Amino acid sequence: QVQLVESGGGLVQPGESLKLSCTVSGGIIGIYTIGWYRQAPGQEREVVALISSSGSGDTTKYAEYVKGRFTIARDNAKNTMYLIMSSLKPDDTAVYSCNGEIIEKSGHMYDVWGQGTQVTVSS
């Protein structure tokens, strides 16, 4: 079974940094688009950043509110995706989840979610 597991969340002060990781395991043969989403208390889940492969390299897309502060990257050899977060703000407080379009050994593509990791930004 394909599984996505996030790690790296925690409590930080405003202006500090965190690095989140998402590891994909199971019987997979490929990953197309994978990204980070977040959900604050009482709010709907929203996209933070996406990354996909292309012949020219990785293509990334960021939400406007994280441009210049967050960087998304992936290591295909390790089946791991990262979100490097800097200049964190209290408004960044949320549960961060990874989601990927994962190609399973059967050849089918599945939309898979991790369970999330809590990021809290507070003084």
N, C-alpha and C positions, 0 to 999 in steps of 0.2 A: 504494500500500500504506500502511495506517495504521501510524504509528510513534510511539512515546513515548520521549522522550529526557530523562533526568534530568541535573541539574547542581547544583553548589553544595556538594558534600561536601568533606571535608577533615579535617585534624587540629586539634583544639582542646583547650584545657584545661578541666577541670571548672568549671562555672559560666558558661562562655561560651556564645555563641549562634551559630547558623548558619541560613541561609535556603536551602532547597532549592527548585528549580524543576523542573517537568515540562512539556515542551512537546509538544503533540499535532500531528502533521502528516499530510498525506495527504488522500485524497479522502473527507472526512467531512462529514456534515451535522448532527451533533449529538453531545453527550456527556451521558450520563445520570449514572450514579454513577462517581466517580473517587476514588482514594484512595492513601494511602501505606502500604506494608508494609515490614517489616524482617526480616532474617535474620542472626543472630549466628553465629559459627563453631560448627559442631556442633549447631546448633539448627534447629528448623523455622521456616519463615516465619510471621510473625504480623502481624495488622493493627495499624496505628498510628492512622490517622484516615481517615474517609470524608466525602465531601461530595456532596450531590445537590441538584438544583434542585426548587423547588416554587413554587406561586403566591404564597406568602408570603415567598419568598426562599430562600436556601441553607439546607439542613439539614445539620448536622454531627454526627458521632459520633466519640468518642475512646476509645482504650483507657484504662483506669483509670490506668495508670502514667505517662501523659503529660498528664493533665488539669491545667490550670493552667500548664503549661509550653510546650506546643506549640499552634500555631494553624494550621488548614488554611484555605485560601482559593482561589478560582478567578477567573480573568479570562476570561470566555467570548469576548470580542472578540479576545483574543490566543491563545485555545486553550491557555492556560497555567494550571497549578495549582501552588500553593506550600505549603510546610511551613515555618513560622517556628518555630524551635526555640530555646528559652532554658533557662537553668539546666541545662545538659547534664550528665549523669552518666556515669561510666565504663560503666555498664550499658546506656547508649544506643548503645554501639559496635556497629555492624552495617552491612550493605549495605542501603541504603534504595532501594526500587523503587516506581515508580508503576504503577498498574493502573487501567484504565478500561473501562467498558462503552461502547463507541464505536459510533455509528450510521454505517455506511459509506454511500456514495452509492447502493449497490444497495438500501438500505433495511434491510439486515440489521444486527443488533447483534453485535459481537464483543467478546470479553474479551481485551484486549491488555495486555501487560507491557512495561515498559522494561527496559534491561539493568542498571540499578542504579548507585548512586553510594555510595562508601565514606564513612562517618562514623566517625571514631575520636576518642574522648574519653579523654585520658590526660594526666597531669601530667609 
